[in-house]
Amino acid sequence: QGQLDESGGGLVQAGSSLRLSCAASGRNISDYNMAWYRQAQGKERIIVASISWSGANSNYGTYSVKHRFTIIRDNAKNTLYLQMNSLETEDTAMYYCNSDYINGTYYFTWGPGTQVTVYS
């Protein structure tokens, strides 16, 4: 399996923006639909956004995220991004990237994630 390394998180005030990055190695992200996931403390990991292998189509997990976040991919750099605007305290979580859940599996080893903490 390929490896992932997320970065770009931080401690920010509500209303701020962050851009998360996910650098892949050992496997090309261009072969997969990719996604960002998040896990808040004490809760299950959920999908935030996904993007098709070509970048032509994207989907967002909730209405709120759809109008504030943008998932982007650069297959040439083997990197996935998540642009997050108008951050809310409810966005506080550990953020991870991976492939879409396909045929009962993820195609990359889970990375360490990057922590996003939003305060009011």
N, C-alpha and C positions, 0 to 999 in steps of 0.2 A: 504494500500500500504506500501511497504518497504521504508526505508530511505537510503540515500546515503551521504557520506562525502568524498569529494575529497581533496587531499593534494599533496604537492610536487612541486608546481609551484614556480616560482621565476623570478628574473631579471638576465639574463645571456647574455654573449657575443655570437655573431654568431659563430657557429662551436662547441658550447658546447653541453653537454648532460643533460637531466633531466629524472627522473623517477617519473611519476605520480602514485598515489595510489587512489583507490576508495573503501572505506570500506562500506559494506552494512549491514543493520540490519532490523529485522522485516520480512524478506523474504529471501529465499535462491536464490542466483544468479545461482545456478546449475540447476534451473528449466527453465532458459532463455538463449537465445542468448543475449549477452551483447555488448555494444558499447561505444566508446568515441566520443564525439561531441565537437565542438568548435564554439565560436561566437566572431568574431572580432568586434571592436567598429563600430557601424553603419551598421552592416551587419546581415544577418540571421544566425541562428544556423545551422551548417552543420555537417554531419557525418564524422569522421576522420578514424575510423576503427571499425570493428565488429568481434566478435569471437563466434563460435558455443558453445552450452552448454557444450560440452565435451572438447573443446579446440582444436579439431582436424582440424578445418577449420577457416581461418581468411580472411577478405577482407579489402581493404584499399580504402579510398575515392578518392585519386589521385595518379598518378604515382610518384609524388615527395615524398609523404608521405610513399608510399609502400616501398621505398628503404632506408628510414631513421628511420621509426617508427616500433615498434613491440608491438602488443597487446598481453597481457598475462593474464591468469586467474588462481586463486588458489581457487577452490571451497571449499576446506577444511577450508580455512581462510575467506571464503565469501568475497573475495577481488579481484578487477580487477586492472590491471596495464597498463601503457603505457610507454614503454621505447622510449625516443626520442633522437636521435643522430643527429649530424651535423645540429643543429638548425639554422633556417634562420629567418630574420626579418619578413618574411611573416607568420611565425608560431605564431606571437604575437596574443593572444586571451585569452578569458576565456574558460577553458576546463571543460567539464561536462561528467559524465558517466550516463548511464541508460540502460534499456533493448533495444533491437531492437524495432522499431515501428511495433507492431504486432497487426493485426486486429483492427487498428485504435486507439491503445492506447500504452502508456508506462506503465510499471508495477511497477515503483518506483516513488516516489515523487522526483522531481528534487532537487539536493543538491545545496549548495552555489557556487560550482565551485571552481577552483583554477586558478589563473592568471599566465600566462606565458608571459613574456615580453623579447624579444630578441633585442639587440642593436648591431649595426655594429661598 
